[in-house]
Amino acid sequence: MLQFDNSYFRDLDGFYVAWSAARAPDPKLVVFNESLAKELGLNALSLSSREGVDILAGNVVASGAQPIAQAYAGHQFGSFSPQLGDGRALLLGEVVDEAGLRFDIQLKGSGPTPFSRNGDGRAALGPMLCEHLMCEAMHALGIPTTRSLAVVTTGEDVYRERALPGAVLTRVAASHIRVGTFQFFAARRDIEKVKRLADYSIARHYPHLTGGDSAYLEFFKAVADRQAQLIARWVLAGFVHGVMNTDNMTISGETIDYGPCAFIDTYDANAVFSSIDVGGRYAYGQQPLIAQWNLTRFAECLVPLVSPDSKEAASQLTNVISGFPALYQSYWLSGMRDKLGLFVHEEADLDLANALHAIMDGQGVDYTMLFRRMSDVVRGEESAVNSLFDSPEALGDWIGRYKQRQTAETVPAEARASAMDRVNPIYIPRNHLVEAALTTAVEAGDLSPFHKLQGVLSRPYDASGELREYAAGPPEGFGPYRTFCGT
């Protein structure tokens, strides 16, 4: 069923607590990701059997598994918590696929651990279905992310504002090593463990850096580069993470923790969906700045490893941090060129892209649909784009600039338009559709809308006239939309 090779458990003693899941009285499989199981080389039939469901619920420890709760710290909304850790999750172990890539298999919602901080360690069905839906939608969009293998109901309620059906999600990740994992040991001045963790992280995620004289500085540069790529992809897709704490920034560069997240409908750089982000710290447009802030916290952990001269180490790390905005901008602009069908690179492209966003601001523009319809402009039809603006004349001058810019392109118009349709999705997890599907699943026990939505989101670029409702913005009266962390 699962063939484990547990390097984290084996190599990093002292970085976790060995633990067991709480028993689920009546586990039932409600969602199973057969395609992911196949990618990992797992036996889907066995995992979805009665015995497999017991493993996915935490009732049975699979042969070779070593369940552990990982230790980590983190800055949460800017305030440092020296001990967080897996308060409702257990890492069962690691599997290695046919390509030799290593993946964590983790249960989320499997009961209390020594890191639970008086929490019940449980998860409700709605948030676990939401994480499954969102991370698989992100994967289909080509955004690096943790994945969901399965969701299992436990047969007992959890209590939040009211009683809700409990569930366990099986999460798959390149690893669960976070900035906060480094912070846990750095805060305790345990430099030896910081070094062990860095060496392990380099060997697992950046093996080409192993053994160099400047390996730790290059490690930091590599993590910063992956974060710049990741955040650029979030912003390009209109995704708002909602809780970019340092314990939610992975060293691997994957999106992790789909709590108070959402996609923007109307373009708004200040969009906030998290019910607890009252100051807008993690707003849509703030995400690149927060990534840089989080990387600064990571750099603080690595100072003793980069150089015995702390001033020299700080200077080298600061140079990387200072270059992050330009690095992020290069990835964002590359993606924006793709979205606008600009194959030839011109210096004025950044100004052209920024000007479009400035025009969108306050115009009630559906962000996703605008870029999807930009291919119509390339094909010579402007009305569909103009209709998205409260004041269509606001776009007039920009369209003229855009048409003039296209004269520099050598690729034929139809080929460029087709390429744009392959990078500009028509279907995203629209907030009203997500909420409707989750409500029906939890309140009525009917997962058919959930599965239908998931199927649509698995092919985000393939337009179908039968799926118009999945491309449409929210109905009148929907919102303001608020999300919750689910704990």
C-alpha positions in Angstrom: 0.0 0.0 0.0 2.7 2.5 1.1 6.4 1.8 1.0 8.0 4.3 3.4 11.6 5.5 3.6 11.6 8.0 6.5 14.7 10.2 6.2 13.3 13.0 8.4 12.7 10.5 11.3 16.0 8.8 10.7 18.3 11.8 10.2 16.7 14.5 12.4 16.3 13.0 15.9 15.2 15.8 18.2 13.2 17.7 15.6 10.0 15.9 16.3 7.9 13.9 18.8 6.9 10.4 18.0 3.2 10.2 18.4 0.0 8.3 17.5 -3.2 9.5 16.0 -6.4 9.5 18.0 -8.8 6.8 17.0 -11.6 7.6 14.5 -14.7 5.6 15.6 -16.2 5.1 12.1 -14.0 6.3 9.3 -15.4 6.6 5.8 -13.6 7.6 2.6 -15.3 10.6 1.0 -12.7 11.8 -1.5 -9.8 9.9 -3.0 -7.3 11.2 -5.5 -6.6 8.3 -7.8 -4.5 10.3 -10.2 -2.2 11.4 -7.4 -2.0 7.9 -6.1 -0.9 6.7 -9.5 1.7 9.5 -9.8 3.2 8.3 -6.5 3.2 4.7 -7.5 0.7 3.8 -4.8 -1.9 1.0 -4.9 -5.2 3.0 -5.2 -7.4 0.0 -4.9 -5.7 -1.1 -1.6 -5.7 2.5 -0.2 -9.4 2.9 -0.8 -10.2 -0.5 0.8 -11.4 -0.9 4.4 -7.8 -1.4 5.6 -6.6 1.5 3.6 -9.2 3.8 5.0 -8.1 2.8 8.5 -4.6 3.9 7.6 -5.8 7.2 6.1 -7.9 7.9 9.3 -4.9 7.1 11.6 -6.5 4.0 13.2 -3.8 1.7 11.8 -0.1 2.5 11.4 1.0 1.2 8.0 4.0 -1.1 7.9 7.2 1.1 7.8 5.4 4.3 9.0 6.9 6.3 11.8 4.2 8.8 12.9 5.7 12.0 14.2 4.6 15.5 15.1 7.2 18.0 13.7 8.4 20.9 15.8 8.5 24.4 14.5 8.0 28.0 15.6 6.8 31.0 13.6 5.9 34.6 13.3 2.1 34.8 13.2 0.8 38.2 12.0 4.2 39.6 12.9 4.4 38.2 16.4 6.8 35.5 17.2 5.6 32.2 18.8 8.7 30.2 19.9 6.7 26.9 19.9 4.0 25.9 17.4 4.5 22.6 15.8 2.1 20.0 14.4 -0.9 20.6 16.7 -3.3 18.5 14.6 -1.1 16.7 12.1 1.2 13.7 12.0 3.8 12.9 9.4 3.5 9.2 8.7 6.6 9.0 6.6 8.0 9.5 3.1 7.5 7.7 -0.1 9.8 7.8 -3.1 8.2 7.8 -6.6 9.5 6.0 -9.7 11.5 9.1 -10.6 13.3 9.1 -7.3 11.4 12.1 -5.9 10.6 12.0 -2.2 7.3 13.0 -0.8 5.9 13.4 2.8 2.6 11.6 3.6 0.9 13.5 6.4 -2.4 13.2 8.2 -4.1 16.5 9.1 -6.9 16.5 11.7 -5.7 13.3 13.3 -6.0 14.4 16.9 -4.0 16.2 19.6 -0.3 16.2 19.9 2.2 17.7 22.4 2.1 20.8 20.2 -1.7 21.3 20.3 -1.7 24.2 22.8 -5.0 23.2 24.3 -6.6 22.5 20.9 -8.5 19.4 20.1 -6.3 18.4 17.2 -9.3 17.7 15.1 -10.5 19.1 11.8 -14.0 19.6 10.4 -15.1 18.2 7.1 -15.7 21.6 5.4 -12.1 22.9 5.8 -10.6 19.6 4.7 -12.8 19.4 1.6 -11.8 23.1 0.9 -8.1 22.3 1.2 -8.5 19.3 -1.1 -10.4 21.4 -3.7 -8.0 24.4 -3.5 -4.7 22.6 -3.6 -5.8 20.4 -6.5 -7.1 23.5 -8.4 -3.7 25.2 -7.8 -1.9 22.1 -9.1 -4.1 22.2 -12.3 -3.1 25.9 -12.7 0.6 24.9 -12.6 1.3 26.6 -9.2 3.6 24.6 -6.8 1.5 23.2 -4.0 1.1 20.5 -1.5 -1.5 18.0 -2.7 -4.4 16.1 -1.2 -4.5 12.3 -1.5 -7.7 11.7 0.4 -10.4 13.0 2.8 -11.9 10.6 5.4 -14.7 11.4 7.8 -14.1 10.2 11.3 -17.6 9.3 12.4 -17.6 11.9 15.2 -18.3 15.6 15.5 -15.8 18.4 16.2 -17.0 21.5 18.0 -16.3 25.0 16.7 -19.2 27.5 16.7 -21.3 24.4 16.5 -21.0 20.7 16.0 -19.5 19.7 12.6 -18.6 16.4 11.1 -14.9 15.5 11.7 -12.5 14.6 9.0 -8.9 13.8 8.3 -7.0 14.9 5.2 -4.0 13.1 3.8 -1.6 15.7 2.6 1.3 15.1 0.2 4.3 17.5 0.1 7.8 17.6 -1.2 8.5 18.2 2.6 6.9 20.0 5.5 10.1 21.9 6.3 9.2 25.6 6.9 11.0 28.8 7.8 9.4 28.3 11.2 11.3 24.9 11.5 14.6 26.8 11.4 13.2 29.5 13.7 12.4 26.8 16.4 16.0 25.9 16.8 17.5 29.4 16.1 15.4 30.8 18.9 16.9 28.3 21.3 20.5 29.2 20.1 20.9 25.6 19.0 23.2 26.3 16.0 24.1 22.6 15.7 20.5 21.7 15.0 20.1 24.7 12.6 23.1 23.4 10.7 21.7 19.8 10.7 18.4 21.0 9.3 20.1 23.2 6.7 22.3 20.2 5.6 19.2 18.0 5.4 17.2 20.6 3.5 20.0 21.1 1.0 20.5 17.4 0.4 16.7 16.9 0.0 15.7 19.9 -2.0 18.9 21.5 -3.5 21.4 18.7 -3.8 23.4 20.5 -6.4 24.5 22.9 -3.6 26.0 20.2 -1.4 29.6 20.6 -0.4 30.3 24.1 -1.7 32.2 26.7 0.3 29.2 29.0 0.2 26.5 26.3 0.3 24.4 28.0 3.0 24.3 31.4 1.2 23.5 29.6 -2.0 20.8 27.7 -0.2 19.2 31.0 0.9 19.4 32.3 -2.6 17.7 29.2 -3.9 14.9 29.4 -1.4 14.4 33.1 -2.2 14.3 32.3 -5.9 11.6 29.7 -5.4 9.6 32.0 -3.2 9.8 34.8 -5.8 8.5 32.4 -8.5 5.7 31.1 -6.2 4.4 34.5 -5.1 4.5 35.8 -8.7 2.3 32.8 -9.7 -0.1 33.5 -6.9 -0.5 37.1 -7.9 -0.8 36.3 -11.6 -3.6 33.9 -10.8 -5.4 36.2 -8.4 -4.7 34.0 -5.4 -4.7 35.3 -1.8 -3.1 33.0 0.7 -4.5 34.8 3.7 -2.1 33.6 6.4 1.5 34.1 5.2 3.0 33.4 8.6 6.6 32.1 8.6 5.4 28.6 9.6 3.4 28.6 6.4 6.4 29.3 4.1 8.0 26.1 2.9 11.7 25.7 2.1 10.7 23.7 -1.0 8.7 26.6 -2.5 5.3 24.9 -2.3 2.0 26.5 -1.3 1.0 25.1 2.1 -2.0 25.5 4.4 -5.3 26.4 2.7 -7.1 28.0 5.6 -8.4 31.6 4.9 -7.5 31.6 1.3 -9.5 32.8 -1.8 -9.2 34.0 -5.4 -10.1 37.5 -6.2 -13.2 38.1 -8.3 -13.1 41.9 -8.8 -9.5 43.2 -9.1 -8.5 44.9 -5.8 -4.9 45.1 -4.7 -6.1 45.5 -1.1 -8.4 42.4 -1.2 -8.5 40.6 2.2 -10.6 37.5 2.8 -9.3 36.3 6.2 -11.7 37.1 9.0 -8.8 37.7 11.3 -6.6 39.9 9.0 -8.2 43.1 10.1 -5.1 45.2 9.3 -4.7 43.8 5.8 -1.2 42.4 6.5 -1.7 39.6 4.1 -3.7 41.4 1.4 -3.5 40.4 -2.2 -1.0 43.1 -3.2 1.0 42.8 0.0 2.1 39.2 -0.7 5.5 40.0 -2.3 6.4 42.3 0.6 5.5 39.7 3.1 7.5 37.1 1.3 10.5 39.4 1.6 9.8 39.9 5.3 9.5 36.2 5.9 12.8 35.6 4.1 14.5 38.2 6.3 13.4 36.0 9.3 14.8 33.0 7.6 18.1 34.8 6.9 18.4 35.6 10.6 18.5 31.9 11.3 21.3 31.3 8.8 23.7 34.0 9.9 26.0 31.7 12.0 26.2 29.2 9.1 27.0 31.7 6.3 30.1 33.1 7.9 31.9 33.1 11.3 31.9 36.9 10.8 28.3 37.8 11.7 28.6 41.2 10.1 29.9 39.7 6.8 27.2 37.1 6.9 24.5 39.7 7.5 25.8 41.8 4.7 25.7 38.9 2.2 22.2 37.8 3.3 21.0 41.4 3.2 22.2 41.7 -0.4 20.0 38.8 -1.4 17.0 40.2 0.5 17.4 43.6 -1.1 17.4 41.9 -4.5 14.1 40.1 -3.9 11.7 42.8 -5.2 13.6 42.8 -8.6 13.7 39.0 -8.6 9.9 38.8 -7.9 9.2 41.5 -10.5 11.1 39.6 -13.2 9.0 36.5 -12.6 5.8 38.5 -12.5 6.6 40.4 -15.7 7.5 37.2 -17.4 4.1 35.7 -16.5 2.3 38.9 -17.4 3.9 38.9 -20.9 2.6 35.4 -21.3 -0.9 36.5 -20.2 -0.8 39.4 -22.6 0.7 37.4 -25.5 3.9 39.3 -25.7 6.7 37.0 -27.0 9.2 39.7 -27.9 10.6 41.4 -24.7 10.6 45.2 -24.7 11.6 47.5 -21.9 8.3 49.3 -21.9 6.3 46.1 -21.1 6.5 46.6 -17.4 4.9 50.0 -17.7 2.2 48.6 -20.1 1.3 45.9 -17.6 1.3 48.3 -14.6 -0.8 50.7 -16.5 -3.5 48.0 -17.1 -3.6 47.3 -13.4 -3.9 51.0 -12.6 -6.9 51.2 -15.0 -8.5 48.1 -13.5 -8.4 49.6 -10.0 -11.9 50.7 -8.9 -13.5 49.6 -12.1 -15.2 46.5 -10.9 -13.2 44.4 -13.3 -13.4 40.6 -13.1 -9.6 39.8 -13.0 -9.7 36.3 -14.3 -12.2 37.1 -17.1 -10.3 40.2 -18.2 -7.2 38.2 -19.1 -9.1 35.4 -20.6 -10.8 37.8 -23.0 -7.5 39.6 -23.9 -7.1 36.9 -26.6 -10.2 38.3 -28.2 -8.4 41.7 -28.5 -5.6 39.9 -30.3 -8.1 38.3 -32.6 -9.5 41.8 -33.3 -12.6 41.9 -31.0 -12.6 44.4 -28.2 -16.2 44.6 -27.0 -16.0 41.6 -24.6 -13.1 43.2 -22.7 -14.7 46.7 -22.7 -17.9 45.3 -21.2 -16.0 44.2 -18.1 -15.3 47.9 -17.1 -17.7 50.1 -15.2 -16.4 52.9 -17.5 -15.2 51.3 -20.7 -13.7 54.5 -22.0 -11.1 54.1 -19.3 -9.5 51.3 -21.3 -9.5 53.1 -24.6 -6.0 54.6 -24.6 -4.5 51.5 -23.1 -6.0 49.3 -25.9 -4.4 51.6 -28.4 -1.0 51.2 -26.7 -1.5 47.4 -26.6 -2.3 47.2 -30.3 0.7 49.3 -31.1 2.8 47.0 -29.0 1.6 44.0 -30.9 3.2 45.3 -34.1 6.6 44.3 -32.7 5.5 40.6 -32.5 6.6 38.1 -35.2 4.3 35.3 -34.1 0.9 35.3 -36.0 -2.0 36.7 -34.1 -4.0 33.5 -33.8 -1.0 31.6 -32.5 -0.5 34.3 -29.9 -4.2 34.2 -28.9 -4.2 30.5 -28.6 -1.1 30.6 -26.4 -2.8 33.2 -24.2 -5.8 30.9 -23.7 -3.4 28.2 -22.5 -2.1 30.4 -19.6 -5.2 32.5 -18.8 -7.7 30.2 -17.0 -11.4 30.5 -17.6 -12.3 28.4 -14.5 -10.9 29.2 -11.0 -12.3 28.3 -7.6 -14.9 31.1 -7.5 -15.7 31.9 -3.9 -19.5 31.5 -4.3 -19.1 28.2 -6.0 -16.7 26.9 -3.4 -19.0 27.9 -0.6 -22.1 26.4 -2.2 -20.3 23.1 -2.8 -19.0 22.9 0.7 -22.3 23.8 2.3 -24.1 21.1 0.3 -21.5 18.6 1.2 -21.5 19.3 4.9 -25.1 20.2 5.5 -26.8 17.8 3.1 -24.2 15.1 2.8 -24.3 15.6 -1.0 -20.9 15.7 -2.6 -22.1 15.8 -6.2 -21.7 19.6 -6.5 -18.2 19.3 -4.9 -17.1 16.6 -7.4 -18.6 18.5 -10.3 -16.7 21.7 -9.3 -13.5 19.7 -8.8 -13.8 18.2 -12.3 -14.2 21.6 -13.8 -11.2 23.0 -11.9 -9.0 20.1 -13.1 -9.2 21.6 -16.6 -9.0 25.3 -15.9 -8.1 26.4 -19.5 -10.6 24.3 -21.5 -13.7 26.4 -22.2 -17.1 24.7 -22.5 -20.4 26.3 -23.3 -22.1 23.9 -20.9 -20.0 25.3 -18.0 -20.8 29.0 -18.2 -22.0 29.2 -14.6 -18.5 28.1 -13.5 -16.8 31.0 -15.3 -19.3 33.7 -14.1 -18.6 36.0 -11.3 -20.5 36.0 -8.0 -24.3 36.7 -8.0 -25.6 40.0 -6.8 -25.6 40.2 -3.0 -22.7 37.8 -2.5 -20.1 39.2 -0.2 -18.2 40.7 1.3 -16.6 37.3 1.4 -14.8 36.2 4.6 -12.9 33.0 5.2 -11.8 31.3 8.4 -8.7 29.2 9.3 -10.8 26.1 10.2 -9.0 25.4 13.5 
